[in-house]
Amino acid sequence: MPVAIITGASKGLGRALAVRLAERGWDLVLDARGEDRLVETAVLASAHGTRVTAVPGDVSDPAHRAELVAAAWRLGGVDLLVHNASALGAEPLVRLAELPLEGLRRALEVNLVAALGLVQEALPLLRTAEAGAVLVVSSDAAAEPYPTWGGYGASKAGLDQLAAVLAEEEPGLRVWSVDPGDMATDLYAAAVPDDDDPRPEPDTVVPGFLRLLEERPASGRYGAPALLEGRR
């Protein structure tokens, strides 16, 4: 069975992707800081008969990242690494003039530095996988200058660049950066608590991610809505 590591898997997109991969026979190593909700995800995923290991912890901790990869090795390796864990930098979001520098550091540490750290830890296993892939969850804020989204957007823009360079340096892997589009998530609610406009549930965009895994297009940046429509 193929093995995937998914960070930020306790809820939202991470949980939806974990359950859908389990339906397709993937074994999983799941990460999140909230242990109770992470265990809930593991129970939902393991109901499909696959092996699921829940490893609660902070992805910015090098020891925790090593534990994730070790858990995947015990399941057989790493075929897919999904970096979905994210930090906003401030909740709710604020303009750059008010953004706490410690908050910016946290966003960069979780969204960018931890992503590279986990990739470095998993690379030996990814390189030996039959079809190794890295998927990082980006954002429209990485490319567009939305007020108050500056710190978070900067971290995601850096993540996009990291993914693009990794694709050049590791041609044997597929490296995808995916903007999932607007979703109804706890992260968005924390970012903009006064915005109650309806948004799609995370599980509605997961088929776009699954299309990447099924068709394995070239490494690059993709939008989930376009993937859902059969475009790239």
KOLTORTOR-697098 format. One record per residue (C-alpha): residue number from 0; residue in one letter; x, y, z. Coordinates in steps of 0.02 Angstrom, whole numbers, plus 50000, padded with zeros to 5 digits. Layout:
R   pos   code      px      py      pz
R   NUM      A       X       Y       Z
...
***
This chain:
R   pos   code      px      py      pz
R     0      M   50000   50000   50000
R     1      P   50062   50177   49966
R     2      V   50099   50283   50119
R     3      A   50060   50468   50143
R     4      I   50110   50590   50280
R     5      I   49981   50729   50302
R     6      T   50011   50875   50418
R     7      G   49868   50976   50490
R     8      A   49755   50824   50476
R     9      S   49642   50851   50626
R    10      K   49509   50949   50532
R    11      G   49465   51041   50372
R    12      L   49558   50999   50213
R    13      G   49683   50886   50301
R    14      R   49547   50777   50374
R    15      A   49449   50771   50210
R    16      L   49603   50721   50112
R    17      A   49652   50588   50239
R    18      V   49482   50505   50231
R    19      R   49476   50506   50041
R    20      L   49652   50433   50027
R    21      A   49606   50297   50151
R    22      E   49456   50255   50043
R    23      R   49581   50226   49902
R    24      G   49690   50109   50003
R    25      W   49825   50228   50065
R    26      D   49910   50198   50232
R    27      L   49928   50361   50327
R    28      V   50033   50453   50454
R    29      L   49934   50600   50520
R    30      D   49996   50754   50613
R    31      A   49911   50895   50708
R    32      R   49932   50986   50872
R    33      G   49756   50944   50934
R    34      E   49765   50763   50991
R    35      D   49579   50731   51018
R    36      R   49526   50789   50845
R    37      L   49675   50704   50765
R    38      V   49620   50539   50842
R    39      E   49445   50570   50772
R    40      T   49520   50587   50598
R    41      A   49620   50428   50623
R    42      V   49464   50333   50673
R    43      L   49370   50396   50519
R    44      A   49512   50351   50403
R    45      S   49551   50181   50478
R    46      A   49369   50130   50456
R    47      H   49415   50100   50274
R    48      G   49533   49959   50322
R    49      T   49700   50046   50301
R    50      R   49837   50071   50429
R    51      V   49831   50244   50509
R    52      T   49956   50314   50633
R    53      A   49911   50475   50724
R    54      V   50061   50573   50788
R    55      P   50007   50728   50884
R    56      G   50133   50867   50897
R    57      D   50197   51030   50825
R    58      V   50268   51017   50650
R    59      S   50390   51157   50688
R    60      D   50477   51038   50811
R    61      P   50620   50943   50725
R    62      A   50598   50794   50841
R    63      H   50414   50783   50794
R    64      R   50455   50788   50609
R    65      A   50578   50646   50633
R    66      E   50442   50548   50725
R    67      L   50323   50571   50578
R    68      V   50448   50503   50453
R    69      A   50495   50359   50568
R    70      A   50311   50312   50581
R    71      A   50297   50313   50392
R    72      W   50453   50206   50376
R    73      R   50372   50077   50490
R    74      L   50223   50072   50370
R    75      G   50338   50046   50221
R    76      G   50405   50216   50167
R    77      V   50344   50384   50104
R    78      D   50255   50396   49936
R    79      L   50170   50562   49968
R    80      L   50208   50706   50085
R    81      V   50068   50834   50107
R    82      H   50112   50993   50201
R    83      N   49943   51064   50249
R    84      A   49979   51132   50423
R    85      S   49967   51322   50428
R    86      A   49983   51467   50549
R    87      L   49905   51638   50515
R    88      G   50025   51748   50613
R    89      A   49881   51841   50696
R    90      E   49702   51795   50738
R    91      P   49607   51888   50673
R    92      L   49721   51952   50536
R    93      V   49787   52129   50550
R    94      R   49872   52254   50437
R    95      L   50061   52243   50421
R    96      A   50080   52400   50529
R    97      E   50005   52302   50675
R    98      L   50069   52127   50636
R    99      P   50168   52060   50785
R   100      L   50339   52008   50726
R   101      E   50328   51852   50834
R   102      G   50168   51808   50741
R   103      L   50257   51828   50574
R   104      R   50398   51718   50636
R   105      R   50271   51586   50686
R   106      A   50188   51591   50515
R   107      L   50356   51573   50428
R   108      E   50410   51434   50546
R   109      V   50253   51328   50521
R   110      N   50210   51367   50341
R   111      L   50384   51374   50266
R   112      V   50528   51316   50378
R   113      A   50435   51162   50442
R   114      A   50388   51115   50264
R   115      L   50570   51112   50212
R   116      G   50621   51023   50370
R   117      L   50495   50885   50340
R   118      V   50545   50870   50158
R   119      Q   50728   50853   50208
R   120      E   50683   50719   50336
R   121      A   50577   50621   50211
R   122      L   50684   50641   50054
R   123      P   50779   50476   50070
R   124      L   50614   50381   50074
R   125      L   50531   50489   49941
R   126      R   50676   50461   49821
R   127      T   50659   50272   49835
R   128      A   50470   50273   49814
R   129      E   50402   50211   49648
R   130      A   50307   50374   49624
R   131      G   50363   50496   49758
R   132      A   50272   50661   49773
R   133      V   50268   50816   49881
R   134      L   50110   50921   49891
R   135      V   50108   51088   49982
R   136      V   49948   51183   50014
R   137      S   49966   51362   49954
R   138      S   49844   51507   49950
R   139      D   49779   51643   49836
R   140      A   49859   51762   49962
R   141      A   50029   51700   49901
R   142      A   50001   51788   49735
R   143      E   49877   51929   49770
R   144      P   49904   52079   49888
R   145      Y   49752   52065   50000
R   146      P   49751   52187   50146
R   147      T   49785   52102   50314
R   148      W   49846   51943   50229
R   149      G   50025   52005   50210
R   150      G   50115   51896   50337
R   151      Y   50020   51737   50294
R   152      G   50033   51773   50108
R   153      A   50220   51802   50119
R   154      S   50244   51634   50203
R   155      K   50141   51547   50069
R   156      A   50232   51639   49929
R   157      G   50394   51574   50003
R   158      L   50318   51400   50008
R   159      D   50275   51411   49824
R   160      Q   50454   51460   49783
R   161      L   50523   51321   49891
R   162      A   50414   51195   49799
R   163      A   50467   51262   49629
R   164      V   50652   51248   49672
R   165      L   50630   51076   49748
R   166      A   50551   51018   49585
R   167      E   50705   51076   49490
R   168      E   50825   50996   49612
R   169      E   50729   50831   49628
R   170      P   50671   50789   49452
R   171      G   50628   50612   49504
R   172      L   50487   50677   49614
R   173      R   50325   50766   49576
R   174      V   50313   50927   49677
R   175      W   50146   51016   49673
R   176      S   50092   51177   49756
R   177      V   49903   51187   49762
R   178      D   49791   51335   49799
R   179      P   49630   51255   49864
R   180      G   49526   51413   49843
R   181      D   49401   51480   49968
R   182      M   49342   51352   50094
R   183      A   49239   51349   50252
R   184      T   49377   51309   50377
R   185      D   49420   51353   50555
R   186      L   49576   51439   50488
R   187      Y   49475   51559   50382
R   188      A   49351   51590   50523
R   189      A   49497   51635   50638
R   190      A   49573   51747   50505
R   191      V   49415   51846   50464
R   192      P   49285   51809   50599
R   193      D   49163   51941   50537
R   194      D   49151   51864   50362
R   195      D   49003   51745   50363
R   196      D   48982   51727   50174
R   197      P   48950   51546   50123
R   198      R   49103   51448   50065
R   199      P   49127   51271   49998
R   200      E   49165   51134   50122
R   201      P   49343   51065   50111
R   202      D   49288   50894   50050
R   203      T   49218   50974   49891
R   204      V   49393   51020   49831
R   205      V   49478   50856   49875
R   206      P   49438   50777   49704
R   207      G   49555   50907   49627
R   208      F   49696   50847   49737
R   209      L   49656   50666   49696
R   210      R   49666   50706   49511
R   211      L   49847   50759   49535
R   212      L   49887   50591   49615
R   213      E   49797   50494   49480
R   214      E   49865   50587   49328
R   215      R   50033   50645   49398
R   216      P   50051   50801   49291
R   217      A   50214   50898   49288
R   218      S   50274   50981   49447
R   219      G   50207   51157   49468
R   220      R   50076   51269   49547
R   221      Y   49893   51219   49525
R   222      G   49723   51283   49578
R   223      A   49601   51155   49648
R   224      P   49449   51237   49563
R   225      A   49534   51221   49393
R   226      L   49579   51040   49429
R   227      L   49398   51005   49474
R   228      E   49345   51073   49305
R   229      G   49470   50966   49213
R   230      R   49589   51111   49181
R   231      R   49769   51137   49239
***
